[in-house]
Amino acid sequence: MSNSVILLLARILLAIIFIMSGLQKFGGIEGTAGYISSVGLPAATLLAWLAAIFETVVGIALLVGFQTRIAAIALALFCVFTGFMFHYVPADQIQMILFMKNITIAGGLLALFASGPGSLSVDARTGAVATA
């Protein structure tokens, strides 16, 4: 299997969680806002909408390989931030598993940031990056 196919698969697998999570938030903004306010962040409803839009739009960008390195680093930072903000609860095993999931996904996104999107991407089609 070529590096470009592997990078495409990596983008698909990494993007799915963000796209699905973002779309799910649109259907339950009040619940997301409640969760955000439960950790003491202000403007929870605004942040919920921003998170839904961010995860969906940047997830789609990652999926198709548009501005891939920017999308990957933005999502990696999002994962680390949300991991520490919402899931770092050492006394709660489930929350710590979610925390580690976020950190692990951030690692995959950093690898994608370093490698670039590959030739099966919008970036490659537009000449925005060298292809693998």
VENZI-V897047 format. One record per backbone hydrogen bond with DSSP energy under -1.0 kcal/mol. CO is the residue of the C=O (numbers start at 1). NH is the residue of the N-H. E is the energy in kcal/mol with one decimal. If there is no record, write none. Layout:
# VENZI-V897047
co=[CO & CO]
nh=[NH & NH]
e=[E & E]
This chain:
# VENZI-V897047
co=[2 & 3 & 4 & 5 & 6 & 7 & 8 & 9 & 10 & 11 & 12 & 15 & 16 & 17 & 18 & 19 & 20 & 21 & 22 & 25 & 28 & 29 & 30 & 31 & 32 & 33 & 34 & 36 & 36 & 37 & 43 & 44 & 45 & 46 & 47 & 48 & 49 & 50 & 51 & 52 & 53 & 54 & 55 & 56 & 57 & 58 & 59 & 60 & 61 & 61 & 64 & 65 & 67 & 68 & 69 & 70 & 71 & 72 & 73 & 74 & 75 & 76 & 77 & 78 & 79 & 80 & 81 & 82 & 83 & 87 & 89 & 92 & 93 & 94 & 95 & 96 & 97 & 98 & 99 & 100 & 101 & 102 & 103 & 104 & 105 & 106 & 107 & 108 & 109 & 110 & 111 & 112 & 119 & 121 & 122 & 123]
nh=[6 & 7 & 8 & 9 & 10 & 11 & 12 & 13 & 14 & 15 & 16 & 19 & 20 & 21 & 22 & 23 & 24 & 25 & 26 & 28 & 32 & 33 & 34 & 35 & 36 & 37 & 38 & 39 & 41 & 40 & 47 & 48 & 49 & 50 & 51 & 52 & 53 & 54 & 55 & 56 & 57 & 58 & 59 & 60 & 61 & 62 & 63 & 64 & 65 & 66 & 122 & 123 & 71 & 72 & 73 & 74 & 75 & 76 & 77 & 78 & 79 & 80 & 81 & 82 & 83 & 84 & 85 & 86 & 87 & 89 & 92 & 96 & 97 & 98 & 99 & 100 & 101 & 102 & 103 & 104 & 105 & 106 & 107 & 108 & 109 & 110 & 111 & 112 & 113 & 114 & 115 & 116 & 121 & 125 & 126 & 128]
e=[-2.2 & -2.8 & -2.0 & -2.6 & -2.5 & -2.5 & -2.6 & -2.8 & -2.5 & -2.4 & -2.0 & -2.6 & -2.7 & -1.9 & -2.8 & -2.6 & -2.2 & -1.9 & -1.3 & -1.5 & -2.2 & -3.0 & -2.4 & -2.1 & -2.4 & -2.8 & -1.5 & -1.1 & -1.4 & -1.7 & -2.6 & -2.4 & -2.2 & -2.6 & -2.7 & -2.4 & -2.5 & -3.0 & -2.9 & -1.9 & -2.9 & -2.5 & -1.4 & -2.1 & -2.2 & -2.3 & -2.4 & -2.4 & -1.1 & -2.9 & -2.2 & -2.8 & -2.8 & -3.0 & -2.3 & -2.4 & -2.6 & -2.2 & -2.4 & -2.0 & -2.5 & -2.3 & -2.7 & -3.0 & -2.3 & -2.4 & -2.9 & -2.5 & -1.6 & -1.9 & -2.7 & -2.2 & -2.0 & -2.2 & -2.4 & -2.5 & -2.2 & -2.2 & -2.3 & -2.7 & -2.6 & -2.2 & -1.8 & -1.9 & -2.4 & -2.3 & -1.9 & -2.0 & -2.4 & -2.3 & -2.3 & -2.6 & -1.3 & -2.0 & -2.2 & -2.6]
